[in-house]
């Protein structure tokens, strides 16, 4: 039996297909999914209605962490490539004749400047999950060039997130029941005004430098 999207996060974002033969990207709701780019193999979308901040072990909102579900739809060549790799690895091919793309769940660590694909799901034309992989692969975004396909995708997601910080905070508080303390509010304010954060950091470093110089003179 095929698995379905556990919490319905991605399934709720899709419109039902009128015809099984229709292209997958034709039934993706633009009200929920933001298209970023199309390459020769894949179309890239992220779910703008299910972007959340993380939480610490006490349930307090962690503004250093952003959680984002994304969707990629494949062309025929990419589908054949995925199928061929599964055959080579001797993995189950059940349902893969109907493969249309994948969903992935991303974890952005703003302090570390990394993004982690913590779950990958292959999808069929009914948006059922054919298989799930959890490898925790992390990438430093600064190491990706401006022309790198994944780099373009990740930066587009972050740019959108920075423009919707209050919306994300409210959604995380209401839907995930996160608590927002003064530290979280301060961090969100810093994300809104990176220039102020840099000025504060420079002031602290200048103060420390003067203090160190004073100690040396003693």
C-alpha positions as CSV (number, residue, x, y, z in Angstrom):
1,X,0.0,0.0,0.0
2,X,1.3,3.4,-0.9
3,X,1.9,5.9,2.0
4,X,0.2,9.2,1.9
5,X,1.6,12.5,3.1
6,X,1.5,12.1,6.8
7,X,0.2,15.4,8.0
8,X,-1.3,16.4,4.7
9,X,1.0,19.4,4.5
10,X,1.8,18.9,0.9
11,X,-1.3,17.0,-0.1
12,X,-3.5,19.8,1.0
13,X,-1.6,22.1,-1.3
14,X,-2.5,20.2,-4.4
15,X,-5.6,20.3,-6.6
16,X,-7.1,16.9,-7.7
17,X,-6.0,15.8,-11.2
18,X,-8.8,15.9,-13.8
19,X,-6.9,13.4,-15.9
20,X,-4.2,11.0,-14.8
21,X,-2.1,11.8,-17.9
22,X,-1.9,15.5,-17.1
23,X,1.4,17.1,-16.3
24,X,2.0,17.3,-12.6
25,X,2.8,21.0,-12.6
26,X,-0.6,21.8,-14.1
27,X,-2.4,20.9,-10.9
28,X,-0.1,22.7,-8.4
29,X,-2.0,25.5,-6.6
30,X,-0.2,28.8,-7.1
31,X,-2.0,30.1,-4.0
32,X,0.1,27.6,-1.9
33,X,3.1,26.8,-4.0
34,X,5.6,29.4,-5.2
35,X,7.4,28.5,-8.5
36,X,11.1,29.4,-8.5
37,X,12.7,28.0,-11.6
38,X,12.6,25.3,-14.3
39,X,15.6,23.4,-15.5
40,X,15.8,20.9,-18.4
41,X,15.0,18.2,-15.9
42,X,12.9,19.6,-13.0
43,X,10.5,22.3,-11.9
44,X,11.1,23.8,-8.5
45,X,8.4,25.0,-6.0
46,X,8.3,25.7,-2.3
47,X,5.2,25.7,-0.1
48,X,4.7,29.3,1.0
49,X,1.8,28.5,3.3
50,X,3.7,25.9,5.4
51,X,6.9,27.7,6.2
52,X,7.7,27.7,9.9
53,X,10.3,28.7,12.4
54,X,11.8,25.9,14.5
55,X,11.3,25.3,18.2
56,X,13.7,24.4,21.0
57,X,13.1,21.5,23.4
58,X,11.0,23.8,25.6
59,X,8.7,24.7,22.8
60,X,10.1,28.2,22.4
61,X,10.3,29.6,18.8
62,X,13.8,29.3,17.4
63,X,14.2,32.1,14.8
64,X,17.6,30.7,13.7
65,X,15.8,27.7,12.2
66,X,13.4,27.7,9.3
67,X,11.4,24.6,8.1
68,X,10.2,24.6,4.5
69,X,8.5,21.9,2.4
70,X,9.3,21.9,-1.3
71,X,8.2,20.2,-4.4
72,X,10.0,19.2,-7.6
73,X,8.2,17.8,-10.7
74,X,10.2,15.8,-13.3
75,X,10.4,15.6,-17.0
76,X,10.5,12.2,-18.8
77,X,14.4,12.1,-18.7
78,X,14.6,12.7,-15.0
79,X,11.9,10.1,-14.3
80,X,13.9,7.5,-16.3
81,X,17.1,8.5,-14.5
82,X,15.4,7.9,-11.1
83,X,14.0,4.6,-12.2
84,X,17.3,3.5,-13.6
85,X,19.1,4.3,-10.3
86,X,16.6,2.3,-8.3
87,X,17.0,-0.7,-10.6
88,X,20.8,-0.5,-10.3
89,X,20.5,-0.4,-6.5
90,X,17.9,-3.3,-6.7
91,X,15.3,-1.2,-4.8
92,X,11.6,-1.8,-5.2
93,X,10.1,-0.5,-8.4
94,X,6.4,-0.8,-7.3
95,X,4.5,2.3,-8.4
96,X,7.5,3.9,-10.1
97,X,6.0,3.6,-13.5
98,X,3.8,6.5,-12.3
99,X,6.6,8.6,-10.8
100,X,6.1,12.4,-11.4
101,X,8.4,14.1,-8.9
102,X,9.4,14.4,-5.3
103,X,8.7,16.4,-2.1
104,X,11.5,17.4,0.2
105,X,11.6,18.9,3.7
106,X,14.3,21.6,4.2
107,X,15.8,22.8,7.5
108,X,17.6,26.2,7.2
109,X,20.1,27.0,10.0
110,X,20.6,30.7,9.7
111,X,23.4,30.9,12.3
112,X,25.4,28.2,10.5
113,X,24.4,29.3,7.0
114,X,23.4,25.8,6.1
115,X,20.4,23.9,4.7
116,X,19.6,20.3,5.4
117,X,17.3,18.0,3.3
118,X,16.0,16.0,6.2
119,X,13.4,14.0,4.3
120,X,12.9,13.1,0.6
121,X,9.7,11.5,-0.8
122,X,9.2,10.2,-4.3
123,X,5.6,10.9,-5.5
124,X,3.2,9.4,-8.0
125,X,0.6,11.2,-10.1
126,X,-2.0,11.0,-7.3
127,X,0.6,12.6,-4.9
128,X,1.0,9.4,-3.1
129,X,4.4,8.7,-1.5
130,X,6.2,5.8,-3.2
131,X,9.2,5.8,-0.9
132,X,10.9,7.9,1.8
133,X,14.5,8.6,2.5
134,X,16.0,10.5,5.5
135,X,19.7,11.2,5.0
136,X,20.2,14.5,6.8
137,X,22.5,15.9,4.1
138,X,23.6,19.5,4.9
139,X,25.0,22.1,2.5
140,X,26.6,25.4,3.3
141,X,24.7,27.9,1.1
142,X,27.7,30.2,0.8
143,X,29.6,27.4,-1.0
144,X,27.0,27.3,-3.7
145,X,27.7,29.6,-6.7
146,X,25.2,32.2,-7.9
147,X,24.5,30.0,-10.9
148,X,24.1,26.7,-9.0
149,X,20.6,25.4,-9.4
150,X,20.2,24.4,-5.8
151,X,21.8,27.7,-4.6
152,X,19.3,29.7,-6.7
153,X,16.5,27.7,-5.2
154,X,17.6,28.0,-1.5
155,X,18.3,31.7,-1.8
156,X,14.9,32.4,-3.4
157,X,13.2,30.6,-0.4
158,X,15.2,32.6,2.1
159,X,14.4,35.9,0.3
160,X,10.7,35.1,0.4
161,X,11.0,34.1,4.1
162,X,12.8,37.4,5.1
163,X,9.8,39.3,3.5
164,X,7.3,37.3,5.5
165,X,8.9,37.0,9.0
166,X,5.9,38.2,11.0
167,X,3.6,35.9,9.1
168,X,5.9,32.9,9.7
169,X,6.2,33.8,13.4
170,X,2.4,34.1,13.8
171,X,1.9,30.8,11.9
172,X,4.4,29.0,14.1
173,X,2.8,30.3,17.2
174,X,-0.8,29.5,16.2
175,X,-0.4,26.3,14.3
176,X,2.7,24.8,16.1
177,X,1.9,26.3,19.5
178,X,5.4,27.7,19.8
179,X,6.1,30.2,22.6
180,X,7.6,33.5,21.6
181,X,9.9,35.1,24.2
182,X,12.0,38.3,24.1
183,X,15.0,36.6,22.7
184,X,13.0,35.2,19.8
185,X,11.4,38.7,19.1
186,X,14.9,40.2,19.2
187,X,16.2,37.7,16.7
188,X,13.3,38.3,14.3
189,X,13.9,42.0,14.6
190,X,17.5,41.4,13.6
191,X,16.5,39.4,10.6
192,X,14.3,42.3,9.5
193,X,17.1,44.8,10.0
194,X,20.5,43.1,9.2
195,X,22.2,46.5,9.1
196,X,21.3,47.1,12.7
197,X,22.6,43.7,13.7
198,X,25.9,44.4,11.9
199,X,26.2,47.8,13.6
200,X,25.6,46.2,17.0
201,X,28.1,43.5,16.3
202,X,30.7,46.1,15.1
203,X,30.1,48.1,18.3
204,X,30.7,45.1,20.5
205,X,33.9,44.1,18.6
206,X,35.2,47.7,18.8
207,X,34.5,47.7,22.6
208,X,36.3,44.4,23.0
209,X,39.2,45.6,21.0
210,X,39.6,48.8,23.1
211,X,39.3,46.7,26.3
212,X,42.0,44.3,25.0
213,X,44.3,47.2,24.1
214,X,43.8,48.7,27.6
215,X,44.8,45.4,29.2
216,X,48.0,45.2,27.1
217,X,49.1,48.7,28.1
218,X,48.8,47.6,31.7
